[in-house]
Amino acid sequence: MDFDSPTSNRSTGEGLKLISVRVSPNLTGSSGEGFLEASAKSLVDRYLGVLLSWPYSIQVDEREGVEANYEVTLPFGTETATVIGWEAVFLADNQQWTIEVVGRREYRDELEDIHSQFLSHFHVLPLSRGD
């Protein structure tokens, strides 16, 4: 699920501010410390060369996770824009959850605030089954 700012234009990069929440199978096959280590390695591999800091520990909804902060220049049509992002990964019910906040570098302060507020208020709700 993606949440775009009403001013975001993904084609041109203008006003780009995006929160993405994804759920996928736990591809690491690990849990606990093994999951965190495998996820940190995966983040380093994905963002090597554009990391602003090495992956670090975080908590999302009282669950241990790992996050990386990166900055990269991307093409948007005939223009380029520098984009900053945070990608957090954690396990809930043996599913891998990924929360990413991304936007143009000039919105860094606003994005950093959105990022902290979103992660501190995010809750994984139990699925109810209508048997």
N, C-alpha and C positions, 0 to 999 in steps of 0.2 A: 504494500500500500504506500503510495507516495502522496505527500502533502506539499503542494507548491504554493508559494506566495502568489497572490493574485497578479502581482507585477512581473512574475517570472516569465521569461520567454526562452524556452529551451533551444529554439532555432538560432537566436542571436546571442543568447547569454545575458541579455539585458535584464536587470532586476532579479537575477537568479538567486533564489533562496529555496532550499528543498530539504524536507525530512522524509526519509524512506525507512519503512519498517518491513523486514522480510523474515519469514519463517521457513526453514528448510530442514531436511533430515540432518541428524548429527553425523556428518561425514567423517569426523575424526575417529569415531568408534570409541572414544574415551569419555571419561567424566572427571570431575574434580580437577586436580592439578594437571593431569594429562591433557584434558581438554584445553585448559588455559594455555599450556605450553604449545600445543599444536596450533591453537588459534593465533597466538602471538607470532609464531613462525610463519603462518600463512599470511598474516598482515604485513610482516617484513618482506616476504617474497612479493606480495602484490604491490606494495608501495615503495620498494627499494629505490633510492635515488630521489624520492620526493617527500620522505618522512620529515616532519618537523621535530619529532621526538620518537624514541623507541617505544614500542607498545608498553602500556602501563596498566596496572590493575584498577578496576572500577567496580562499583556495585550498582546494579539495576534491580529494583524491586527486591532488595535483600538477597540478590543472587550475585555471586562472584563472576566477574567478566574481565575482558581485556579490551583495550581501545588503542587506536593509533590516530595521530593527527598528521595531516599531509597537506601539501600545497603543490599544485601542478598547473601548467599552462595548457589550455585546451583550445582546439579550433571550434569556432562557431561561425559557419558560413565562410566568408572571406576574412573574418576578424579572428583574433585570439583573445582569450581572457584568462587571467590567473584566478584559479578556484582554490578555495581552502575547504578542508573537510575533516570530519571526525567519524571514524567507523568503530562502533562498539559491538562486541560479540559476547553472548552468554547463552547458557543452557536453561531451558524450562521444560519440564516434562519430556526430557530427552530429545527435544527439538532445539535446533540452533536458531537463535534469534539474532538478527543483525539490525542495528539502528544506525543510520548514517545521516549526518547533517552536512549539507554542502551548499556553498554559495560563492559569489564573487568575493575576492579578497578585500575589496573596499568596504564590505559589510561585516568584516571580522568581529568587531565588538558586539554587534547585534546578533550575529550567528553564534558567538560563544555564549551569550546569554540564553538564546533559544535552546542551544545544546544542553546547557546545565539544567535549565528549567524542565525540558522535556524528559531527560534521564531521571531527574529527581522525582518527577510525578508519574512516571510510567509504571503501570501495573499489568501483569499478566493475569488475566481472569481465567478461572477454570471453565472448560467447555462443559456445557450441560447437554446431556443426551436425552432426547425425548423418546425413550423406549416405550 
